[in-house]
Amino acid sequence: MSTTIRHLILFGLLTLAPIMPTMVHAAGTTCSSPIIAMVTGPAINVSNNAAIGDVIGTLTTSFPGGANPNCTSTGTPGGNVYFGGGFLGSAPDLGPTYGNGGHLYATTIPGVGFRVNITGGSSIFWGYIPSPFMPYQITTGVAARQVLVELVKIGPITQGGALSGDIAYFQMTDSNGAYTTRYVTYQWSSSVVVTLKSPACSVSTPSVKVGMGVVANPHVAVGQTFDPVDFNVQLNCSVGDVGQSTSVYMTISDATNAGNTSNILNLGASSTVTGLGIQLVRNGTPVSFGPDSAVVGSQNQFSVSSTTGGTINIPFTARYIATSNTVTPGVVNAFATFTFAYQ
């Protein structure tokens, strides 16, 4: 994964609000087809410095195609056949510790568990699952539910990954056991990814001015370089979790000619001198210019370093390079931009 240096990965919380059935029914019960509800969300950036038992993310769910659970019954209201249901966990049950009144369940990522909180609608099913079987003496009915899936740190988080598998389900059963169905099943979407907190960097020298000085000798050979001036670009990077590092990449672009991929910077329109260009040198080698892109691996992008946090200094040398055997005196202005990406 790559991103520009200006975009940090931050922990966020989302709420989810699916439509959930309560219960229903008497004799002659029929329900619409079982539903699979996918729990979705952006990548969750977690810190291993969080305390055991802390909520490290809250996720959202959705019904495919806007489906709405519905059950009907031909029975008579007030009859003696009950129909009810309850919310149950599908993943390995870790027991009530950190369940906040319910149970905690395992994910496929070591150190990360989850709990499911039912809110809204009738208070019959409020709270954290598992919820008990609750009988109803109702002919028909569905009720809106809010379901919060909370990720909880339960141990050292040594790796990230994509969450997968079943989370929980809502099961409906009549009092005689004649009708039982797993009516709604919640599953992790492939988009739910947990990543460990890595160092994130910001540019502390967003604008750099380099004074090149006056050319003393107008008679030069093509390709001759002279009058070097050192300058520095600096990044400040936050400290990530133990064992996490960030690889930093940089692209320098010609602001006058965006298509320039050579190692000679074009002079700006306000320049009046002729016969000169400017080179930027890093580690003894002229830098070739590339497109202004934050995608890792873009043309003429180069690796700066890998960091676990702290300050990164990137030294350069700017120098004149003769593009003609004769230099005409005048004003020199040239402009370059730099873009960072990290992975």
C-alpha positions as CSV (number, residue, x, y, z in Angstrom):
1,M,0.0,0.0,0.0
2,S,1.3,3.5,-0.7
3,T,0.2,7.0,-0.1
4,T,1.5,10.5,-0.2
5,I,3.4,11.8,2.8
6,R,0.6,14.3,3.4
7,H,-1.9,11.7,4.3
8,L,-1.7,10.0,7.7
9,I,-3.5,6.7,8.7
10,L,-5.6,7.5,11.5
11,F,-7.8,5.3,13.9
12,G,-11.4,6.0,13.2
13,L,-14.7,4.9,14.5
14,L,-17.8,4.1,12.4
15,T,-21.2,3.2,13.5
16,L,-23.4,0.7,11.7
17,A,-27.1,0.6,11.4
18,P,-28.6,-2.4,9.6
19,I,-32.3,-3.4,9.7
20,M,-32.6,-6.3,12.0
21,P,-35.7,-8.5,12.6
22,T,-37.1,-8.9,16.1
23,M,-39.4,-11.8,16.1
24,V,-42.8,-13.0,15.2
25,H,-45.4,-15.3,14.8
26,A,-47.8,-18.0,15.2
27,A,-48.9,-21.0,13.2
28,G,-48.3,-20.9,9.4
29,T,-45.2,-18.8,9.7
30,T,-43.3,-17.9,6.5
31,C,-40.2,-15.8,6.2
32,S,-38.4,-14.2,3.3
33,S,-35.1,-15.8,2.2
34,P,-32.2,-15.9,4.7
35,I,-30.0,-12.8,4.4
36,I,-26.2,-12.5,4.6
37,A,-25.2,-9.1,5.9
38,M,-21.7,-7.9,5.3
39,V,-19.8,-6.0,7.9
40,T,-17.8,-3.4,5.9
41,G,-15.5,-0.5,6.6
42,P,-12.2,1.2,5.7
43,A,-8.9,-0.1,6.8
44,I,-8.5,0.1,10.6
45,N,-5.1,1.4,11.7
46,V,-4.5,0.2,15.3
47,S,-1.8,0.8,17.8
48,N,-0.3,-2.0,19.8
49,N,0.1,0.5,22.6
50,A,-3.6,0.3,23.2
51,A,-4.6,-1.3,26.5
52,I,-6.0,-4.8,26.7
53,G,-9.8,-4.5,26.6
54,D,-9.8,-1.2,24.6
55,V,-12.1,-0.8,21.7
56,I,-9.9,-0.2,18.6
57,G,-12.5,0.1,16.0
58,T,-16.3,0.1,15.4
59,L,-17.6,-1.1,12.1
60,T,-20.6,-0.8,9.7
61,T,-22.8,-3.4,8.1
62,S,-25.2,-3.4,5.1
63,F,-27.9,-5.8,3.6
64,P,-27.1,-6.8,0.0
65,G,-29.3,-5.0,-2.4
66,G,-31.2,-3.2,0.3
67,A,-33.0,-6.4,1.4
68,N,-35.3,-6.1,4.3
69,P,-36.1,-9.1,6.6
70,N,-39.8,-9.9,6.8
71,C,-41.9,-12.7,8.3
72,T,-45.6,-13.2,8.2
73,S,-48.0,-15.6,10.0
74,T,-51.6,-16.8,9.3
75,G,-52.1,-17.5,13.0
76,T,-54.5,-15.7,15.2
77,P,-53.1,-12.9,17.5
78,G,-53.3,-14.1,21.1
79,G,-53.1,-17.8,20.1
80,N,-51.0,-20.3,22.0
81,V,-48.2,-20.8,19.5
82,Y,-45.2,-18.6,20.1
83,F,-42.4,-17.7,17.7
84,G,-39.2,-16.1,18.8
85,G,-35.5,-15.8,18.3
86,G,-32.2,-14.6,19.6
87,F,-28.8,-13.2,18.5
88,L,-25.9,-15.6,18.8
89,G,-22.2,-15.4,17.9
90,S,-20.8,-17.5,15.1
91,A,-17.1,-17.1,15.8
92,P,-15.2,-18.9,18.6
93,D,-16.6,-17.7,22.0
94,L,-14.0,-16.2,24.3
95,G,-16.3,-15.8,27.2
96,P,-17.6,-12.7,29.1
97,T,-14.2,-11.1,29.8
98,Y,-14.3,-7.7,28.0
99,G,-17.7,-8.6,26.7
100,N,-19.3,-5.6,28.4
101,G,-22.2,-7.7,29.6
102,G,-22.1,-10.1,26.7
103,H,-19.4,-12.3,25.2
104,L,-16.2,-11.6,23.3
105,Y,-15.5,-13.5,20.1
106,A,-12.3,-14.3,18.3
107,T,-11.2,-12.9,14.9
108,T,-8.7,-14.4,12.5
109,I,-6.1,-11.8,13.7
110,P,-4.2,-12.7,16.9
111,G,-4.8,-10.1,19.6
112,V,-8.1,-8.8,18.1
113,G,-11.5,-9.9,19.3
114,F,-15.0,-8.5,18.8
115,R,-18.3,-8.0,20.5
116,V,-21.7,-7.2,19.0
117,N,-24.0,-4.7,20.6
118,I,-27.7,-4.6,19.7
119,T,-29.4,-1.2,20.2
120,G,-32.6,0.6,19.1
121,G,-36.1,-0.8,18.6
122,S,-37.6,-2.9,21.3
123,S,-35.6,-3.3,24.5
124,I,-36.1,-7.1,24.3
125,F,-32.8,-7.4,22.5
126,W,-30.8,-4.5,23.7
127,G,-27.3,-5.2,24.8
128,Y,-24.3,-7.3,23.9
129,I,-24.9,-10.8,22.4
130,P,-25.5,-13.6,23.0
131,S,-29.1,-12.7,23.7
132,P,-31.5,-15.5,24.9
133,F,-34.4,-16.9,23.0
134,M,-37.3,-14.6,23.4
135,P,-40.9,-15.8,22.6
136,Y,-43.4,-13.6,21.0
137,Q,-47.2,-14.0,20.7
138,I,-47.4,-11.9,17.6
139,T,-48.9,-12.6,14.2
140,T,-46.4,-10.6,12.2
141,G,-43.7,-8.0,12.6
142,V,-40.2,-6.8,12.0
143,A,-38.3,-4.1,13.8
144,A,-35.4,-1.9,13.0
145,R,-32.1,-2.7,14.8
146,Q,-28.8,-0.9,15.2
147,V,-25.9,-3.4,15.5
148,L,-22.5,-2.2,16.5
149,V,-19.6,-4.6,15.9
150,E,-16.7,-3.4,18.1
151,L,-13.1,-4.7,17.7
152,V,-11.4,-5.1,21.0
153,K,-7.7,-5.6,21.8
154,I,-7.4,-8.9,23.7
155,G,-3.6,-9.4,23.5
156,P,-0.4,-8.4,21.7
157,I,-1.2,-7.5,18.0
158,T,1.8,-8.8,16.1
159,Q,0.4,-8.6,12.6
160,G,-2.4,-7.1,10.6
161,G,-4.6,-8.8,8.0
162,A,-8.1,-9.1,6.5
163,L,-10.9,-10.2,8.7
164,S,-12.9,-13.2,7.4
165,G,-15.6,-15.6,8.4
166,D,-19.0,-15.4,10.2
167,I,-19.6,-13.0,13.0
168,A,-23.1,-13.6,14.4
169,Y,-26.6,-14.6,13.4
170,F,-30.2,-14.1,14.3
171,Q,-32.0,-17.4,14.7
172,M,-35.8,-17.8,14.7
173,T,-37.6,-20.8,16.3
174,D,-41.2,-21.5,17.2
175,S,-42.1,-22.8,20.7
176,N,-42.8,-26.4,19.3
177,G,-39.5,-26.6,17.5
178,A,-41.3,-27.1,14.2
179,Y,-39.8,-24.0,12.5
180,T,-36.1,-22.9,13.0
181,T,-34.1,-20.8,10.6
182,R,-30.9,-18.9,10.7
183,Y,-32.5,-15.8,9.4
184,V,-29.7,-13.2,9.2
185,T,-26.0,-14.1,9.1
186,Y,-23.3,-11.5,9.6
187,Q,-20.0,-11.9,7.8
188,W,-16.8,-9.9,7.6
189,S,-16.4,-8.2,4.2
190,S,-13.1,-8.6,2.4
191,S,-12.8,-4.8,2.7
192,V,-12.3,-5.0,6.5
193,V,-8.5,-4.9,7.0
194,V,-6.6,-4.3,10.2
195,T,-3.2,-2.7,9.9
196,L,-0.7,-1.9,12.7
197,K,0.3,1.7,13.3
198,S,3.4,2.6,11.2
199,P,5.4,5.8,11.3
200,A,3.8,8.7,9.4
201,C,5.8,11.6,8.1
202,S,5.3,15.3,7.4
203,V,7.6,17.7,5.5
204,S,9.3,20.3,7.7
205,T,10.8,22.1,4.8
206,P,7.9,22.6,2.3
207,S,9.7,25.4,0.5
208,V,13.4,25.5,-0.1
209,K,15.2,28.5,-1.7
210,V,18.7,27.9,-3.1
211,G,20.9,30.9,-4.1
212,M,23.1,29.8,-7.0
213,G,25.4,32.9,-7.2
214,V,27.0,34.6,-10.2
215,V,28.8,32.7,-13.0
216,A,32.3,34.1,-13.1
217,N,33.5,32.5,-16.3
218,P,31.2,32.7,-19.4
219,H,33.5,30.5,-21.5
220,V,32.7,26.9,-20.6
221,A,32.5,23.5,-22.3
222,V,29.2,21.8,-22.9
223,G,28.5,19.4,-20.0
224,Q,30.8,21.2,-17.6
225,T,29.5,21.6,-14.1
226,F,30.4,24.3,-11.6
227,D,29.4,26.4,-8.6
228,P,27.8,23.7,-6.3
229,V,25.5,24.8,-3.5
230,D,24.3,22.4,-0.8
231,F,20.8,22.3,0.5
232,N,18.6,20.0,2.6
233,V,15.1,18.7,2.6
234,Q,13.8,17.4,6.0
235,L,11.0,15.1,7.2
236,N,9.7,14.5,10.7
237,C,8.2,11.1,11.2
238,S,6.1,9.9,14.1
239,V,7.1,6.7,16.0
240,G,5.0,3.6,15.1
241,D,4.5,0.4,17.0
242,V,7.4,-1.8,17.9
243,G,8.6,-3.6,14.8
244,Q,6.8,-1.3,12.4
245,S,8.7,0.9,9.9
246,T,7.9,3.1,6.9
247,S,9.7,3.1,3.6
248,V,10.0,6.7,2.2
249,Y,10.3,7.5,-1.5
250,M,10.8,10.8,-3.3
251,T,10.2,12.2,-6.7
252,I,11.5,15.5,-8.0
253,S,9.7,17.1,-10.9
254,D,10.6,19.9,-13.3
255,A,8.0,22.6,-12.6
256,T,8.7,24.4,-15.9
257,N,8.4,21.2,-18.0
258,A,6.3,18.5,-16.4
259,G,7.4,16.0,-19.1
260,N,11.2,16.4,-18.4
261,T,12.7,13.1,-17.4
262,S,16.4,14.1,-17.9
263,N,18.8,15.2,-15.2
264,I,18.9,18.8,-16.2
265,L,16.4,21.2,-14.8
266,N,14.9,23.7,-17.3
267,L,15.2,27.4,-16.6
268,G,12.1,29.3,-15.8
269,A,10.4,31.7,-18.1
270,S,11.7,34.7,-16.2
271,S,15.3,33.6,-16.7
272,T,17.4,35.8,-19.1
273,V,20.6,33.8,-19.1
274,T,21.3,31.3,-21.9
275,G,23.6,28.3,-22.1
276,L,23.0,27.0,-18.6
277,G,20.9,24.5,-16.8
278,I,20.8,23.2,-13.2
279,Q,21.4,19.8,-11.9
280,L,20.4,18.4,-8.5
281,V,22.9,15.8,-7.2
282,R,22.2,13.2,-4.4
283,N,24.9,10.9,-3.2
284,G,27.2,12.0,-6.0
285,T,24.7,11.2,-8.8
286,P,22.5,13.7,-10.7
287,V,18.8,13.2,-10.0
288,S,16.6,12.5,-13.0
289,F,13.2,14.3,-12.9
290,G,9.9,12.4,-13.0
291,P,6.2,13.0,-13.0
292,D,4.6,14.5,-9.9
293,S,3.2,11.1,-8.6
294,A,2.8,9.6,-5.1
295,V,2.6,6.1,-6.5
296,V,5.5,3.9,-5.3
297,G,7.5,2.8,-8.3
298,S,6.7,5.8,-10.6
299,Q,9.3,7.0,-13.1
300,N,12.6,8.3,-11.7
301,Q,11.3,8.0,-8.1
302,F,14.1,7.0,-5.6
303,S,14.2,5.5,-2.2
304,V,15.1,7.8,0.6
305,S,15.2,5.4,3.6
306,S,13.2,3.2,5.9
307,T,12.3,4.8,9.3
308,T,10.9,3.7,12.6
309,G,10.3,7.4,13.5
310,G,12.3,10.6,14.0
311,T,13.9,13.2,11.6
312,I,15.1,12.3,8.1
313,N,17.5,14.7,6.5
314,I,17.9,14.4,2.7
315,P,21.0,16.3,1.5
316,F,21.3,17.6,-2.1
317,T,23.7,19.7,-4.1
318,A,22.6,22.1,-6.8
319,R,25.0,23.0,-9.5
320,Y,25.2,24.8,-12.9
321,I,25.7,22.7,-16.0
322,A,26.7,24.2,-19.3
323,T,24.4,23.4,-22.2
324,S,26.4,25.6,-24.6
325,N,30.0,26.6,-25.0
326,T,29.1,30.2,-24.2
327,V,27.1,31.5,-21.3
328,T,25.1,34.7,-21.9
329,P,24.9,36.8,-18.7
330,G,21.5,37.3,-17.1
331,V,19.1,36.2,-14.4
332,V,18.7,32.5,-13.5
333,N,15.4,31.2,-12.1
334,A,14.5,27.5,-12.0
335,F,11.7,25.7,-10.2
336,A,11.3,22.1,-9.1
337,T,8.8,20.3,-6.9
338,F,9.2,17.3,-4.7
339,T,6.6,14.6,-3.8
340,F,6.9,12.0,-1.1
341,A,5.2,8.6,-0.9
342,Y,5.5,6.0,1.8
343,Q,4.7,2.4,2.2
